[in-house]
Amino acid sequence: MSQEPLYQQLVNEWITLIQNGVVRAGERLPSVRKACAMHKVSPSTILLTYRTLEDRGFIEARPQSGFYVKAAASLPLPRMRRQSEAAPTGEVVDHIETVMRVQTAADFIDLSLASPRGSDFYPTTRFKHIMGRLLRQQPELTTDYPFPPGSERLRRQIAQRAVSWGCVLAMDDIVITNGCSEALQLALRAVCKPGDTVGLESPTYFYLLPLLKSLGLSVIEIPTHPNSGLSLDALELLLSEKRLQAIVAMPTVHNPLGSTMPPEAKRRLAQLVNDYRVPLIEDAPHADLHYGVQTPDAVKAFDRDGWVLLCSSYSKTLAPGFRIGWIAAGRFAREVLQLKCASSLGQPRLLEETLAEYLESGGYDHHLRLIRRHFMSQMERLRGTVASRFPQGTRATLPSGGCLLWVELPSGVDTLELFHAALAERITVVPGVMYSARGRYRNCLRLSCCYPWNEAYERALVRVGELASGMGDSALAGLGD
């Protein structure tokens, strides 16, 4: 029996019906009275179900009429690749370098970033006041060397906040890192040796591909559903064949899909890695951006014997420039600490203590509520524009949180060509080939809605749709020659 609240179970049922096209755009949902009779629940449960669907952008309320499925919500989901495949890590590095180079240019409209730029989005004024006071009271924060595992005060806050993810973490097992990227690197170095094979979701976070290559690790790409996440049947087959020495996955607010695995799937994933004794590196930098009332439980919450290494950071929610991440490495805690000591020592103490005091102040939850609402609103507009201004046949994900949208264009559109065409007009998108070691997803791209919606942003987004439509028309014309 599901442990989810009844209203959330009904929400998931409606989402499935909408995504599968059983209930189509413009169709009216049953009245509250009729829905109560259908599901044998109270009016308050149905109202909460409908309000949640409305907040998630699936339906809209029409005065004196009821609730209707929104047009953008009816965009079909991208297709899932069905087979697990070994993959070389090749040309992705060149594309990453190009994207990062143009992201630093001030005159580009950037539709690719995974976190906003600028001080308006973050609590910079609070940081300034906290930092000033710390400098006056503890000047040694800038003169003493920092050492791992990092600020005790900050690690205590991380352990306390992990409770909302369903995790009971020992403060002494947490190591502060240089962002989540170093946490991932330390985790891989702790559990793998050169020549080992790592299972990755497909599509996957593109930073992982050059990282694995630099560590001498091979990749097997595992099919990943755009709504429910990693295929556990495919994973179990690989584990039973002893083809994997480690797994890296992003089960909560996936980058680039935006998907979140259901609780039952997370429980099964934890059971698989514990049963087969293969470490899972759980990458969770976007987890606090989930659109729900609270962050879903991590896979780590179901970890029996320490085979899950949980990695996260505050770069996506609070302070990208601080570069403060962390890892709770379970049975590999000692190895991770030794590797941290041998590589980069500690993080700047002033930044650690500033972040710790901010978290202690209780302002983080309020800040999260604001940015979640911001991203939900932006995502609704982004999906609506993609539905109306991109080529016919376009598919798009329905993210469970964050600011990233995965878009699948018709097969005739090459998004690497689209990437270069957009660059020529000073617009940045991320082509789908960057998310696969095999160069898959050539007709896919990742878009971001983290910036305030304004005329320049919308004009750039519409222009990308026009460029894609033109490429699709050219491909069709070529078929007729």
Secondary structure, DSSP 8 states (H G I E B T S, - for coil): ---S-HHHHHHHHHHHHHHTTSS-TT-B---HHHHHHHHT--HHHHHHHHHHHHHTTSEEEETTTEEEE-TGGGS-------S-EEE---THHHHHHHHHHHHT-TTSEES--SS--SGGGTTHHHHHHHHHHHHHH-GGGGTS---TT--HHHHHHHHHHHGGGT----GGGEEEEEHHHHHHHHHHHHH--TT-EEEEEES--TTHHHHHHHTT-EEEEEEEETTTEE-HHHHHHHHHTT--SEEEE--SS-TTT-----HHHHHHHHHHHHHHT--EEEE-TTGGGBSSSS----GGGG-SSS-EEEEEESTTTT-GGG-EEEEE-GGGHHHHHHHHHHHT----HHHHHHHHHHHHTT-HHHHHHHHHHHHHHHHHHHHHHHHHHS-TT-EE---SBSSEEEEE--TT--HHHHHHHHHHTTEE-EEGGGG-TT---TTEEEEE--S---HHHHHHHHHHHHHHHHHHHHHHHHHH-
